[in-house]
Amino acid sequence: LGADWRLPTKQELNSLYGQTAVVGGFANGFYWSSTEVTEAYSSGAWCQDFRNGNQDYHSKEPLTLPVRAVRIF
């Protein structure tokens, strides 16, 4: 990806979930956000579930989840 692409924040990913009819292309399941968590996991991040809209945090390792980059504008 070029320098103008990045992972969406937890809030941006939730907005994308709310606009899946417009944006499209999401598989059912969790996607990583760029919003990290330090309270529960030393290397955790928030995820968005595109099946039901729930957000949760998970350890980054060994969990592998898809990502959806967004473009800076």
Predicted model as a PDB file, atoms N, CA, C, CB and O in Angstrom, pLDDT in the B-factor column:
MODEL        1                                                                  
ATOM      1  N   LEU A   1       0.835  -1.194   0.000  1.00 55.00           N  
ATOM      2  CA  LEU A   1       0.000   0.000   0.000  1.00 55.00           C  
ATOM      3  C   LEU A   1       0.867   1.241   0.000  1.00 55.00           C  
ATOM      4  CB  LEU A   1      -0.943   0.008   1.207  1.00 55.00           C  
ATOM      5  O   LEU A   1       1.977   1.239   0.533  1.00 55.00           O  
ATOM      6  N   GLY A   2       0.357   2.288  -0.596  1.00 69.00           N  
ATOM      7  CA  GLY A   2       1.078   3.551  -0.601  1.00 69.00           C  
ATOM      8  C   GLY A   2       1.004   4.239   0.747  1.00 69.00           C  
ATOM      9  O   GLY A   2       0.343   3.763   1.670  1.00 69.00           O  
ATOM     10  N   ALA A   3       1.682   5.349   0.845  1.00 80.00           N  
ATOM     11  CA  ALA A   3       1.753   6.088   2.109  1.00 80.00           C  
ATOM     12  C   ALA A   3       0.418   6.698   2.518  1.00 80.00           C  
ATOM     13  CB  ALA A   3       2.789   7.177   2.005  1.00 80.00           C  
ATOM     14  O   ALA A   3       0.261   7.113   3.666  1.00 80.00           O  
ATOM     15  N   ASP A   4      -0.546   6.761   1.604  1.00 85.00           N  
ATOM     16  CA  ASP A   4      -1.830   7.375   1.939  1.00 85.00           C  
ATOM     17  C   ASP A   4      -2.889   6.363   2.381  1.00 85.00           C  
ATOM     18  CB  ASP A   4      -2.343   8.146   0.754  1.00 85.00           C  
ATOM     19  O   ASP A   4      -4.065   6.710   2.488  1.00 85.00           O  
ATOM     20  N   TRP A   5      -2.486   5.116   2.639  1.00 91.00           N  
ATOM     21  CA  TRP A   5      -3.391   4.079   3.138  1.00 91.00           C  
ATOM     22  C   TRP A   5      -3.026   3.733   4.575  1.00 91.00           C  
ATOM     23  CB  TRP A   5      -3.333   2.813   2.242  1.00 91.00           C  
ATOM     24  O   TRP A   5      -1.858   3.804   4.957  1.00 91.00           O  
ATOM     25  N   ARG A   6      -4.028   3.357   5.373  1.00 93.00           N  
ATOM     26  CA  ARG A   6      -3.792   2.972   6.772  1.00 93.00           C  
ATOM     27  C   ARG A   6      -4.929   2.089   7.251  1.00 93.00           C  
ATOM     28  CB  ARG A   6      -3.656   4.223   7.686  1.00 93.00           C  
ATOM     29  O   ARG A   6      -5.950   1.961   6.575  1.00 93.00           O  
ATOM     30  N   LEU A   7      -4.753   1.477   8.425  1.00 93.00           N  
ATOM     31  CA  LEU A   7      -5.836   0.733   9.057  1.00 93.00           C  
ATOM     32  C   LEU A   7      -6.804   1.721   9.690  1.00 93.00           C  
ATOM     33  CB  LEU A   7      -5.288  -0.267  10.117  1.00 93.00           C  
ATOM     34  O   LEU A   7      -6.373   2.726  10.256  1.00 93.00           O  
ATOM     35  N   PRO A   8      -8.101   1.457   9.608  1.00 95.00           N  
ATOM     36  CA  PRO A   8      -9.067   2.361  10.235  1.00 95.00           C  
ATOM     37  C   PRO A   8      -9.041   2.220  11.756  1.00 95.00           C  
ATOM     38  CB  PRO A   8     -10.484   2.086   9.704  1.00 95.00           C  
ATOM     39  O   PRO A   8      -8.679   1.169  12.287  1.00 95.00           O  
ATOM     40  N   THR A   9      -9.423   3.278  12.440  1.00 95.00           N  
ATOM     41  CA  THR A   9      -9.571   3.226  13.888  1.00 95.00           C  
ATOM     42  C   THR A   9     -10.797   2.376  14.232  1.00 95.00           C  
ATOM     43  CB  THR A   9      -9.699   4.662  14.487  1.00 95.00           C  
ATOM     44  O   THR A   9     -11.563   1.979  13.354  1.00 95.00           O  
ATOM     45  N   LYS A  10     -10.958   2.114  15.493  1.00 95.00           N  
ATOM     46  CA  LYS A  10     -12.127   1.370  15.983  1.00 95.00           C  
ATOM     47  C   LYS A  10     -13.425   2.077  15.571  1.00 95.00           C  
ATOM     48  CB  LYS A  10     -12.066   1.216  17.529  1.00 95.00           C  
ATOM     49  O   LYS A  10     -14.370   1.422  15.132  1.00 95.00           O  
ATOM     50  N   GLN A  11     -13.477   3.391  15.706  1.00 95.00           N  
ATOM     51  CA  GLN A  11     -14.671   4.156  15.369  1.00 95.00           C  
ATOM     52  C   GLN A  11     -14.914   4.159  13.849  1.00 95.00           C  
ATOM     53  CB  GLN A  11     -14.540   5.597  15.893  1.00 95.00           C  
ATOM     54  O   GLN A  11     -16.054   4.039  13.400  1.00 95.00           O  
ATOM     55  N   GLU A  12     -13.849   4.294  13.076  1.00 95.00           N  
ATOM     56  CA  GLU A  12     -13.997   4.301  11.621  1.00 95.00           C  
ATOM     57  C   GLU A  12     -14.466   2.944  11.109  1.00 95.00           C  
ATOM     58  CB  GLU A  12     -12.674   4.684  10.952  1.00 95.00           C  
ATOM     59  O   GLU A  12     -15.288   2.868  10.195  1.00 95.00           O  
ATOM     60  N   LEU A  13     -13.937   1.867  11.706  1.00 95.00           N  
ATOM     61  CA  LEU A  13     -14.351   0.531  11.297  1.00 95.00           C  
ATOM     62  C   LEU A  13     -15.823   0.302  11.620  1.00 95.00           C  
ATOM     63  CB  LEU A  13     -13.485  -0.532  11.979  1.00 95.00           C  
ATOM     64  O   LEU A  13     -16.535  -0.346  10.853  1.00 95.00           O  
ATOM     65  N   ASN A  14     -16.280   0.832  12.753  1.00 96.00           N  
ATOM     66  CA  ASN A  14     -17.692   0.727  13.105  1.00 96.00           C  
ATOM     67  C   ASN A  14     -18.554   1.513  12.111  1.00 96.00           C  
ATOM     68  CB  ASN A  14     -17.926   1.237  14.542  1.00 96.00           C  
ATOM     69  O   ASN A  14     -19.651   1.075  11.763  1.00 96.00           O  
ATOM     70  N   SER A  15     -18.069   2.658  11.659  1.00 95.00           N  
ATOM     71  CA  SER A  15     -18.790   3.428  10.634  1.00 95.00           C  
ATOM     72  C   SER A  15     -18.861   2.647   9.325  1.00 95.00           C  
ATOM     73  CB  SER A  15     -18.108   4.796  10.399  1.00 95.00           C  
ATOM     74  O   SER A  15     -19.891   2.660   8.651  1.00 95.00           O  
ATOM     75  N   LEU A  16     -17.772   1.965   8.961  1.00 94.00           N  
ATOM     76  CA  LEU A  16     -17.787   1.135   7.759  1.00 94.00           C  
ATOM     77  C   LEU A  16     -18.814   0.015   7.888  1.00 94.00           C  
ATOM     78  CB  LEU A  16     -16.393   0.548   7.493  1.00 94.00           C  
ATOM     79  O   LEU A  16     -19.513  -0.303   6.926  1.00 94.00           O  
ATOM     80  N   TYR A  17     -18.905  -0.582   9.075  1.00 95.00           N  
ATOM     81  CA  TYR A  17     -19.919  -1.617   9.297  1.00 95.00           C  
ATOM     82  C   TYR A  17     -21.318  -1.054   9.045  1.00 95.00           C  
ATOM     83  CB  TYR A  17     -19.819  -2.180  10.737  1.00 95.00           C  
ATOM     84  O   TYR A  17     -22.158  -1.718   8.437  1.00 95.00           O  
ATOM     85  N   GLY A  18     -21.563   0.159   9.506  1.00 94.00           N  
ATOM     86  CA  GLY A  18     -22.866   0.790   9.308  1.00 94.00           C  
ATOM     87  C   GLY A  18     -23.157   1.143   7.857  1.00 94.00           C  
ATOM     88  O   GLY A  18     -24.304   1.415   7.502  1.00 94.00           O  
ATOM     89  N   GLN A  19     -22.128   1.141   7.018  1.00 92.00           N  
ATOM     90  CA  GLN A  19     -22.285   1.504   5.608  1.00 92.00           C  
ATOM     91  C   GLN A  19     -21.953   0.343   4.671  1.00 92.00           C  
ATOM     92  CB  GLN A  19     -21.402   2.696   5.278  1.00 92.00           C  
ATOM     93  O   GLN A  19     -21.583   0.575   3.521  1.00 92.00           O  
ATOM     94  N   THR A  20     -22.078  -0.899   5.139  1.00 91.00           N  
ATOM     95  CA  THR A  20     -21.689  -2.041   4.309  1.00 91.00           C  
ATOM     96  C   THR A  20     -22.520  -2.131   3.028  1.00 91.00           C  
ATOM     97  CB  THR A  20     -21.828  -3.332   5.103  1.00 91.00           C  
ATOM     98  O   THR A  20     -22.042  -2.671   2.030  1.00 91.00           O  
ATOM     99  N   ALA A  21     -23.741  -1.620   3.033  1.00 89.00           N  
ATOM    100  CA  ALA A  21     -24.555  -1.641   1.809  1.00 89.00           C  
ATOM    101  C   ALA A  21     -23.957  -0.729   0.744  1.00 89.00           C  
ATOM    102  CB  ALA A  21     -26.004  -1.215   2.114  1.00 89.00           C  
ATOM    103  O   ALA A  21     -24.126  -0.974  -0.451  1.00 89.00           O  
ATOM    104  N   VAL A  22     -23.263   0.315   1.169  1.00 91.00           N  
ATOM    105  CA  VAL A  22     -22.644   1.262   0.248  1.00 91.00           C  
ATOM    106  C   VAL A  22     -21.215   0.844  -0.088  1.00 91.00           C  
ATOM    107  CB  VAL A  22     -22.657   2.672   0.846  1.00 91.00           C  
ATOM    108  O   VAL A  22     -20.815   0.858  -1.253  1.00 91.00           O  
ATOM    109  N   VAL A  23     -20.450   0.474   0.933  1.00 89.00           N  
ATOM    110  CA  VAL A  23     -19.027   0.154   0.765  1.00 89.00           C  
ATOM    111  C   VAL A  23     -18.856  -1.253   0.212  1.00 89.00           C  
ATOM    112  CB  VAL A  23     -18.277   0.290   2.102  1.00 89.00           C  
ATOM    113  O   VAL A  23     -18.184  -1.440  -0.802  1.00 89.00           O  
ATOM    114  N   GLY A  24     -19.451  -2.237   0.861  1.00 86.00           N  
ATOM    115  CA  GLY A  24     -19.408  -3.628   0.395  1.00 86.00           C  
ATOM    116  C   GLY A  24     -18.037  -4.274   0.451  1.00 86.00           C  
ATOM    117  O   GLY A  24     -17.043  -3.644   0.814  1.00 86.00           O  
ATOM    118  N   GLY A  25     -18.010  -5.545   0.081  1.00 89.00           N  
ATOM    119  CA  GLY A  25     -16.759  -6.285  -0.004  1.00 89.00           C  
ATOM    120  C   GLY A  25     -16.253  -6.869   1.297  1.00 89.00           C  
ATOM    121  O   GLY A  25     -15.134  -7.381   1.339  1.00 89.00           O  
ATOM    122  N   PHE A  26     -17.031  -6.809   2.352  1.00 92.00           N  
ATOM    123  CA  PHE A  26     -16.604  -7.358   3.639  1.00 92.00           C  
ATOM    124  C   PHE A  26     -17.094  -8.794   3.781  1.00 92.00           C  
ATOM    125  CB  PHE A  26     -17.128  -6.492   4.806  1.00 92.00           C  
ATOM    126  O   PHE A  26     -18.238  -9.103   3.448  1.00 92.00           O  
ATOM    127  N   ALA A  27     -16.227  -9.662   4.273  1.00 91.00           N  
ATOM    128  CA  ALA A  27     -16.616 -11.025   4.611  1.00 91.00           C  
ATOM    129  C   ALA A  27     -17.229 -11.024   6.006  1.00 91.00           C  
ATOM    130  CB  ALA A  27     -15.398 -11.997   4.536  1.00 91.00           C  
ATOM    131  O   ALA A  27     -16.960 -10.119   6.796  1.00 91.00           O  
ATOM    132  N   ASN A  28     -18.037 -12.012   6.314  1.00 92.00           N  
ATOM    133  CA  ASN A  28     -18.566 -12.155   7.667  1.00 92.00           C  
ATOM    134  C   ASN A  28     -17.436 -12.552   8.595  1.00 92.00           C  
ATOM    135  CB  ASN A  28     -19.712 -13.199   7.718  1.00 92.00           C  
ATOM    136  O   ASN A  28     -16.683 -13.484   8.312  1.00 92.00           O  
ATOM    137  N   GLY A  29     -17.323 -11.847   9.694  1.00 93.00           N  
ATOM    138  CA  GLY A  29     -16.279 -12.139  10.671  1.00 93.00           C  
ATOM    139  C   GLY A  29     -15.600 -10.871  11.145  1.00 93.00           C  
ATOM    140  O   GLY A  29     -16.014  -9.763  10.805  1.00 93.00           O  
ATOM    141  N   PHE A  30     -14.542 -11.048  11.940  1.00 94.00           N  
ATOM    142  CA  PHE A  30     -13.825  -9.937  12.553  1.00 94.00           C  
ATOM    143  C   PHE A  30     -12.774  -9.342  11.627  1.00 94.00           C  
ATOM    144  CB  PHE A  30     -13.173 -10.389  13.834  1.00 94.00           C  
ATOM    145  O   PHE A  30     -12.163 -10.047  10.824  1.00 94.00           O  
ATOM    146  N   TYR A  31     -12.573  -8.017  11.754  1.00 95.00           N  
ATOM    147  CA  TYR A  31     -11.513  -7.281  11.078  1.00 95.00           C  
ATOM    148  C   TYR A  31     -10.744  -6.483  12.128  1.00 95.00           C  
ATOM    149  CB  TYR A  31     -12.090  -6.343   9.961  1.00 95.00           C  
ATOM    150  O   TYR A  31     -11.338  -5.948  13.065  1.00 95.00           O  
ATOM    151  N   TRP A  32      -9.427  -6.404  11.969  1.00 94.00           N  
ATOM    152  CA  TRP A  32      -8.598  -5.617  12.876  1.00 94.00           C  
ATOM    153  C   TRP A  32      -8.820  -4.126  12.661  1.00 94.00           C  
ATOM    154  CB  TRP A  32      -7.121  -5.962  12.685  1.00 94.00           C  
ATOM    155  O   TRP A  32      -9.055  -3.678  11.540  1.00 94.00           O  
ATOM    156  N   SER A  33      -8.742  -3.369  13.743  1.00 95.00           N  
ATOM    157  CA  SER A  33      -8.666  -1.915  13.666  1.00 95.00           C  
ATOM    158  C   SER A  33      -7.243  -1.502  14.074  1.00 95.00           C  
ATOM    159  CB  SER A  33      -9.756  -1.231  14.589  1.00 95.00           C  
ATOM    160  O   SER A  33      -6.438  -2.345  14.471  1.00 95.00           O  
ATOM    161  N   SER A  34      -6.945  -0.220  13.974  1.00 94.00           N  
ATOM    162  CA  SER A  34      -5.640   0.274  14.403  1.00 94.00           C  
ATOM    163  C   SER A  34      -5.640   0.679  15.873  1.00 94.00           C  
ATOM    164  CB  SER A  34      -5.222   1.455  13.544  1.00 94.00           C  
ATOM    165  O   SER A  34      -4.593   1.039  16.411  1.00 94.00           O  
ATOM    166  N   THR A  35      -6.801   0.626  16.533  1.00 94.00           N  
ATOM    167  CA  THR A  35      -6.921   1.048  17.929  1.00 94.00           C  
ATOM    168  C   THR A  35      -6.404  -0.055  18.850  1.00 94.00           C  
ATOM    169  CB  THR A  35      -8.392   1.400  18.274  1.00 94.00           C  
ATOM    170  O   THR A  35      -6.994  -1.131  18.947  1.00 94.00           O  
ATOM    171  N   GLU A  36      -5.296   0.234  19.518  1.00 91.00           N  
ATOM    172  CA  GLU A  36      -4.671  -0.761  20.392  1.00 91.00           C  
ATOM    173  C   GLU A  36      -5.275  -0.739  21.782  1.00 91.00           C  
ATOM    174  CB  GLU A  36      -3.172  -0.524  20.479  1.00 91.00           C  
ATOM    175  O   GLU A  36      -5.859   0.258  22.205  1.00 91.00           O  
ATOM    176  N   VAL A  37      -5.129  -1.845  22.482  1.00 86.00           N  
ATOM    177  CA  VAL A  37      -5.622  -2.018  23.853  1.00 86.00           C  
ATOM    178  C   VAL A  37      -4.421  -2.323  24.735  1.00 86.00           C  
ATOM    179  CB  VAL A  37      -6.705  -3.165  23.945  1.00 86.00           C  
ATOM    180  O   VAL A  37      -3.596  -3.174  24.401  1.00 86.00           O  
ATOM    181  N   THR A  38      -4.325  -1.628  25.858  1.00 74.00           N  
ATOM    182  CA  THR A  38      -3.216  -1.896  26.766  1.00 74.00           C  
ATOM    183  C   THR A  38      -3.682  -2.411  28.121  1.00 74.00           C  
ATOM    184  CB  THR A  38      -2.396  -0.647  26.956  1.00 74.00           C  
ATOM    185  O   THR A  38      -2.866  -2.908  28.898  1.00 74.00           O  
ATOM    186  N   GLU A  39      -4.974  -2.305  28.424  1.00 69.00           N  
ATOM    187  CA  GLU A  39      -5.451  -2.726  29.743  1.00 69.00           C  
ATOM    188  C   GLU A  39      -5.413  -4.241  29.917  1.00 69.00           C  
ATOM    189  CB  GLU A  39      -6.865  -2.223  29.968  1.00 69.00           C  
ATOM    190  O   GLU A  39      -4.892  -4.739  30.915  1.00 69.00           O  
ATOM    191  N   ALA A  40      -5.956  -4.967  28.961  1.00 55.00           N  
ATOM    192  CA  ALA A  40      -6.110  -6.413  29.116  1.00 55.00           C  
ATOM    193  C   ALA A  40      -4.979  -7.204  28.470  1.00 55.00           C  
ATOM    194  CB  ALA A  40      -7.425  -6.851  28.530  1.00 55.00           C  
ATOM    195  O   ALA A  40      -4.588  -8.255  28.978  1.00 55.00           O  
ATOM    196  N   TYR A  41      -4.464  -6.718  27.381  1.00 54.00           N  
ATOM    197  CA  TYR A  41      -3.413  -7.429  26.648  1.00 54.00           C  
ATOM    198  C   TYR A  41      -2.262  -6.466  26.377  1.00 54.00           C  
ATOM    199  CB  TYR A  41      -3.961  -8.029  25.310  1.00 54.00           C  
ATOM    200  O   TYR A  41      -2.479  -5.294  26.066  1.00 54.00           O  
ATOM    201  N   SER A  42      -1.057  -6.964  26.496  1.00 65.00           N  
ATOM    202  CA  SER A  42       0.082  -6.091  26.223  1.00 65.00           C  
ATOM    203  C   SER A  42       0.216  -5.806  24.737  1.00 65.00           C  
ATOM    204  CB  SER A  42       1.367  -6.716  26.750  1.00 65.00           C  
ATOM    205  O   SER A  42       0.822  -4.806  24.352  1.00 65.00           O  
ATOM    206  N   SER A  43      -0.339  -6.667  23.899  1.00 75.00           N  
ATOM    207  CA  SER A  43      -0.266  -6.428  22.450  1.00 75.00           C  
ATOM    208  C   SER A  43      -1.624  -6.713  21.818  1.00 75.00           C  
ATOM    209  CB  SER A  43       0.837  -7.311  21.792  1.00 75.00           C  
ATOM    210  O   SER A  43      -1.726  -7.514  20.888  1.00 75.00           O  
ATOM    211  N   GLY A  44      -2.661  -6.057  22.322  1.00 87.00           N  
ATOM    212  CA  GLY A  44      -4.005  -6.285  21.814  1.00 87.00           C  
ATOM    213  C   GLY A  44      -4.505  -5.130  20.978  1.00 87.00           C  
ATOM    214  O   GLY A  44      -3.934  -4.039  20.986  1.00 87.00           O  
ATOM    215  N   ALA A  45      -5.591  -5.390  20.250  1.00 92.00           N  
ATOM    216  CA  ALA A  45      -6.222  -4.348  19.435  1.00 92.00           C  
ATOM    217  C   ALA A  45      -7.714  -4.642  19.328  1.00 92.00           C  
ATOM    218  CB  ALA A  45      -5.570  -4.267  18.017  1.00 92.00           C  
ATOM    219  O   ALA A  45      -8.156  -5.776  19.511  1.00 92.00           O  
ATOM    220  N   TRP A  46      -8.477  -3.599  19.030  1.00 93.00           N  
ATOM    221  CA  TRP A  46      -9.914  -3.735  18.844  1.00 93.00           C  
ATOM    222  C   TRP A  46     -10.226  -4.320  17.481  1.00 93.00           C  
ATOM    223  CB  TRP A  46     -10.605  -2.390  19.009  1.00 93.00           C  
ATOM    224  O   TRP A  46      -9.519  -4.071  16.505  1.00 93.00           O  
ATOM    225  N   CYS A  47     -11.294  -5.099  17.430  1.00 94.00           N  
ATOM    226  CA  CYS A  47     -11.763  -5.726  16.189  1.00 94.00           C  
ATOM    227  C   CYS A  47     -13.238  -5.409  16.007  1.00 94.00           C  
ATOM    228  CB  CYS A  47     -11.527  -7.269  16.207  1.00 94.00           C  
ATOM    229  O   CYS A  47     -13.954  -5.155  16.975  1.00 94.00           O  
ATOM    230  N   GLN A  48     -13.680  -5.428  14.764  1.00 96.00           N  
ATOM    231  CA  GLN A  48     -15.093  -5.219  14.420  1.00 96.00           C  
ATOM    232  C   GLN A  48     -15.625  -6.507  13.814  1.00 96.00           C  
ATOM    233  CB  GLN A  48     -15.276  -4.010  13.425  1.00 96.00           C  
ATOM    234  O   GLN A  48     -15.032  -7.055  12.884  1.00 96.00           O  
ATOM    235  N   ASP A  49     -16.740  -6.988  14.339  1.00 96.00           N  
ATOM    236  CA  ASP A  49     -17.379  -8.189  13.802  1.00 96.00           C  
ATOM    237  C   ASP A  49     -18.384  -7.760  12.734  1.00 96.00           C  
ATOM    238  CB  ASP A  49     -18.081  -9.021  14.937  1.00 96.00           C  
ATOM    239  O   ASP A  49     -19.360  -7.074  13.038  1.00 96.00           O  
ATOM    240  N   PHE A  50     -18.145  -8.163  11.484  1.00 96.00           N  
ATOM    241  CA  PHE A  50     -19.026  -7.776  10.391  1.00 96.00           C  
ATOM    242  C   PHE A  50     -20.205  -8.722  10.217  1.00 96.00           C  
ATOM    243  CB  PHE A  50     -18.246  -7.706   9.114  1.00 96.00           C  
ATOM    244  O   PHE A  50     -20.939  -8.619   9.234  1.00 96.00           O  
ATOM    245  N   ARG A  51     -20.396  -9.643  11.157  1.00 95.00           N  
ATOM    246  CA  ARG A  51     -21.614 -10.459  11.166  1.00 95.00           C  
ATOM    247  C   ARG A  51     -22.724  -9.759  11.923  1.00 95.00           C  
ATOM    248  CB  ARG A  51     -21.342 -11.832  11.786  1.00 95.00           C  
ATOM    249  O   ARG A  51     -23.889  -9.830  11.533  1.00 95.00           O  
ATOM    250  N   ASN A  52     -22.359  -9.067  13.032  1.00 95.00           N  
ATOM    251  CA  ASN A  52     -23.389  -8.507  13.903  1.00 95.00           C  
ATOM    252  C   ASN A  52     -23.090  -7.097  14.413  1.00 95.00           C  
ATOM    253  CB  ASN A  52     -23.587  -9.410  15.065  1.00 95.00           C  
ATOM    254  O   ASN A  52     -23.915  -6.521  15.122  1.00 95.00           O  
ATOM    255  N   GLY A  53     -21.938  -6.530  14.072  1.00 95.00           N  
ATOM    256  CA  GLY A  53     -21.609  -5.170  14.481  1.00 95.00           C  
ATOM    257  C   GLY A  53     -20.915  -5.046  15.816  1.00 95.00           C  
ATOM    258  O   GLY A  53     -20.548  -3.941  16.214  1.00 95.00           O  
ATOM    259  N   ASN A  54     -20.724  -6.151  16.524  1.00 96.00           N  
ATOM    260  CA  ASN A  54     -20.052  -6.094  17.820  1.00 96.00           C  
ATOM    261  C   ASN A  54     -18.586  -5.721  17.666  1.00 96.00           C  
ATOM    262  CB  ASN A  54     -20.174  -7.431  18.543  1.00 96.00           C  
ATOM    263  O   ASN A  54     -17.956  -6.036  16.656  1.00 96.00           O  
ATOM    264  N   GLN A  55     -18.051  -5.046  18.676  1.00 96.00           N  
ATOM    265  CA  GLN A  55     -16.625  -4.761  18.744  1.00 96.00           C  
ATOM    266  C   GLN A  55     -16.064  -5.436  19.984  1.00 96.00           C  
ATOM    267  CB  GLN A  55     -16.351  -3.224  18.766  1.00 96.00           C  
ATOM    268  O   GLN A  55     -16.722  -5.496  21.024  1.00 96.00           O  
ATOM    269  N   ASP A  56     -14.846  -5.943  19.866  1.00 93.00           N  
ATOM    270  CA  ASP A  56     -14.183  -6.619  20.981  1.00 93.00           C  
ATOM    271  C   ASP A  56     -12.691  -6.453  20.790  1.00 93.00           C  
ATOM    272  CB  ASP A  56     -14.580  -8.136  21.064  1.00 93.00           C  
ATOM    273  O   ASP A  56     -12.236  -6.099  19.702  1.00 93.00           O  
ATOM    274  N   TYR A  57     -11.925  -6.705  21.839  1.00 88.00           N  
ATOM    275  CA  TYR A  57     -10.477  -6.651  21.683  1.00 88.00           C  
ATOM    276  C   TYR A  57      -9.893  -8.044  21.854  1.00 88.00           C  
ATOM    277  CB  TYR A  57      -9.850  -5.671  22.696  1.00 88.00           C  
ATOM    278  O   TYR A  57     -10.419  -8.879  22.588  1.00 88.00           O  
ATOM    279  N   HIS A  58      -8.791  -8.266  21.155  1.00 86.00           N  
ATOM    280  CA  HIS A  58      -8.109  -9.558  21.170  1.00 86.00           C  
ATOM    281  C   HIS A  58      -6.618  -9.333  21.191  1.00 86.00           C  
ATOM    282  CB  HIS A  58      -8.512 -10.419  19.956  1.00 86.00           C  
ATOM    283  O   HIS A  58      -6.124  -8.282  20.782  1.00 86.00           O  
ATOM    284  N   SER A  59      -5.905 -10.335  21.672  1.00 83.00           N  
ATOM    285  CA  SER A  59      -4.458 -10.316  21.587  1.00 83.00           C  
ATOM    286  C   SER A  59      -4.064 -10.392  20.116  1.00 83.00           C  
ATOM    287  CB  SER A  59      -3.828 -11.485  22.403  1.00 83.00           C  
ATOM    288  O   SER A  59      -4.705 -11.103  19.341  1.00 83.00           O  
ATOM    289  N   LYS A  60      -3.022  -9.672  19.724  1.00 78.00           N  
ATOM    290  CA  LYS A  60      -2.591  -9.693  18.323  1.00 78.00           C  
ATOM    291  C   LYS A  60      -1.942 -11.014  17.941  1.00 78.00           C  
ATOM    292  CB  LYS A  60      -1.623  -8.556  18.058  1.00 78.00           C  
ATOM    293  O   LYS A  60      -1.932 -11.387  16.768  1.00 78.00           O  
ATOM    294  N   GLU A  61      -1.415 -11.703  18.896  1.00 77.00           N  
ATOM    295  CA  GLU A  61      -0.749 -12.981  18.596  1.00 77.00           C  
ATOM    296  C   GLU A  61      -1.418 -14.068  19.400  1.00 77.00           C  
ATOM    297  CB  GLU A  61       0.778 -12.925  18.912  1.00 77.00           C  
ATOM    298  O   GLU A  61      -1.697 -13.829  20.574  1.00 77.00           O  
ATOM    299  N   PRO A  62      -1.692 -15.209  18.886  1.00 75.00           N  
ATOM    300  CA  PRO A  62      -1.413 -15.682  17.538  1.00 75.00           C  
ATOM    301  C   PRO A  62      -2.591 -15.481  16.589  1.00 75.00           C  
ATOM    302  CB  PRO A  62      -1.037 -17.137  17.578  1.00 75.00           C  
ATOM    303  O   PRO A  62      -2.642 -16.117  15.537  1.00 75.00           O  
ATOM    304  N   LEU A  63      -3.534 -14.614  16.937  1.00 76.00           N  
ATOM    305  CA  LEU A  63      -4.753 -14.431  16.154  1.00 76.00           C  
ATOM    306  C   LEU A  63      -4.474 -13.713  14.835  1.00 76.00           C  
ATOM    307  CB  LEU A  63      -5.783 -13.651  16.962  1.00 76.00           C  
ATOM    308  O   LEU A  63      -3.876 -12.637  14.817  1.00 76.00           O  
ATOM    309  N   THR A  64      -4.912 -14.316  13.743  1.00 85.00           N  
ATOM    310  CA  THR A  64      -4.792 -13.707  12.425  1.00 85.00           C  
ATOM    311  C   THR A  64      -6.186 -13.351  11.934  1.00 85.00           C  
ATOM    312  CB  THR A  64      -4.070 -14.658  11.423  1.00 85.00           C  
ATOM    313  O   THR A  64      -7.046 -14.220  11.789  1.00 85.00           O  
ATOM    314  N   LEU A  65      -6.398 -12.075  11.682  1.00 89.00           N  
ATOM    315  CA  LEU A  65      -7.691 -11.593  11.189  1.00 89.00           C  
ATOM    316  C   LEU A  65      -7.464 -10.757   9.933  1.00 89.00           C  
ATOM    317  CB  LEU A  65      -8.434 -10.760  12.281  1.00 89.00           C  
ATOM    318  O   LEU A  65      -6.374 -10.220   9.736  1.00 89.00           O  
ATOM    319  N   PRO A  66      -8.485 -10.643   9.082  1.00 90.00           N  
ATOM    320  CA  PRO A  66      -8.340  -9.795   7.896  1.00 90.00           C  
ATOM    321  C   PRO A  66      -8.301  -8.318   8.289  1.00 90.00           C  
ATOM    322  CB  PRO A  66      -9.494 -10.053   6.904  1.00 90.00           C  
ATOM    323  O   PRO A  66      -8.688  -7.940   9.394  1.00 90.00           O  
ATOM    324  N   VAL A  67      -7.830  -7.506   7.366  1.00 91.00           N  
ATOM    325  CA  VAL A  67      -7.809  -6.055   7.541  1.00 91.00           C  
ATOM    326  C   VAL A  67      -8.466  -5.406   6.339  1.00 91.00           C  
ATOM    327  CB  VAL A  67      -6.359  -5.531   7.727  1.00 91.00           C  
ATOM    328  O   VAL A  67      -8.553  -6.005   5.267  1.00 91.00           O  
ATOM    329  N   ARG A  68      -8.920  -4.199   6.519  1.00 91.00           N  
ATOM    330  CA  ARG A  68      -9.478  -3.405   5.408  1.00 91.00           C  
ATOM    331  C   ARG A  68      -8.867  -2.018   5.525  1.00 91.00           C  
ATOM    332  CB  ARG A  68     -11.077  -3.346   5.446  1.00 91.00           C  
ATOM    333  O   ARG A  68      -9.229  -1.242   6.410  1.00 91.00           O  
ATOM    334  N   ALA A  69      -7.944  -1.715   4.634  1.00 91.00           N  
ATOM    335  CA  ALA A  69      -7.271  -0.421   4.660  1.00 91.00           C  
ATOM    336  C   ALA A  69      -8.219   0.685   4.200  1.00 91.00           C  
ATOM    337  CB  ALA A  69      -6.014  -0.450   3.775  1.00 91.00           C  
ATOM    338  O   ALA A  69      -9.117   0.454   3.390  1.00 91.00           O  
ATOM    339  N   VAL A  70      -8.006   1.875   4.725  1.00 92.00           N  
ATOM    340  CA  VAL A  70      -8.754   3.054   4.294  1.00 92.00           C  
ATOM    341  C   VAL A  70      -7.759   4.084   3.796  1.00 92.00           C  
ATOM    342  CB  VAL A  70      -9.633   3.634   5.451  1.00 92.00           C  
ATOM    343  O   VAL A  70      -6.605   4.117   4.222  1.00 92.00           O  
ATOM    344  N   ARG A  71      -8.218   4.905   2.908  1.00 90.00           N  
ATOM    345  CA  ARG A  71      -7.356   5.927   2.318  1.00 90.00           C  
ATOM    346  C   ARG A  71      -7.527   7.241   3.046  1.00 90.00           C  
ATOM    347  CB  ARG A  71      -7.660   6.104   0.827  1.00 90.00           C  
ATOM    348  O   ARG A  71      -8.642   7.646   3.377  1.00 90.00           O  
ATOM    349  N   ILE A  72      -6.411   7.900   3.292  1.00 77.00           N  
ATOM    350  CA  ILE A  72      -6.428   9.212   3.921  1.00 77.00           C  
ATOM    351  C   ILE A  72      -6.897  10.223   2.885  1.00 77.00           C  
ATOM    352  CB  ILE A  72      -5.024   9.593   4.490  1.00 77.00           C  
ATOM    353  O   ILE A  72      -6.457  10.209   1.736  1.00 77.00           O  
ATOM    354  N   PHE A  73      -7.809  11.110   3.321  1.00 63.00           N  
ATOM    355  CA  PHE A  73      -8.250  12.162   2.388  1.00 63.00           C  
ATOM    356  C   PHE A  73      -8.388  13.468   3.116  1.00 63.00           C  
ATOM    357  CB  PHE A  73      -9.582  11.793   1.716  1.00 63.00           C  
ATOM    358  O   PHE A  73      -8.748  14.477   2.511  1.00 63.00           O  
TER     359      PHE A  73                                                      
ENDMDL                                                                          
END                                                                             
